[in-house]
Amino acid sequence: MSIFDKFFKNKNDTKCPRCLGKGNVDLNDIERLNKQLFWKPGKCAYCNGKRKVSSTMLSTISEDEVYLTTDLPKKERELFLKNNPTSKIVAKEYAQNLELFVDEIYKLHSENKLTEKQIAEYIDSEKLDYIIKGDTINYVKKVIKIKKSER
């Protein structure tokens, strides 16, 4: 934090509810927000690593927003944070597609009786790159384990 930031810091800023003011999201935060299938540990995308967020952000964007990740391009992040209608639609579709993808994995296992390995081979790993970075079989195992516990 620069000296300028200290003097002009917004008094309405609050500790980030996603990372709990650490600046980084860890496995405990991910589990607390039930995003094990969507996020990885790292820099907090909600506060952008700054540990605090404005009260405006708290009232307009949920801390568990799936779309708001560190992989989001800067320009798209800005649009999303400004409540751009198109960006909001993209965010909603993104979340829905992720949920459908996770449900498909579980359905392939529970209804079609495919093994984790068969499912991993079935999935186009490029689609998963933003979530698992090439570890498809472990991601599939995680989906099955979490989905089974929800049922």
Summary of the structure (lengths in Angstrom):
residues: 151
radius of gyration: 17.6
end to end distance: 45.7
largest distance: 61.0
contacts: 384
relative contact order: 0.10
helix: 54%
strand: 5%
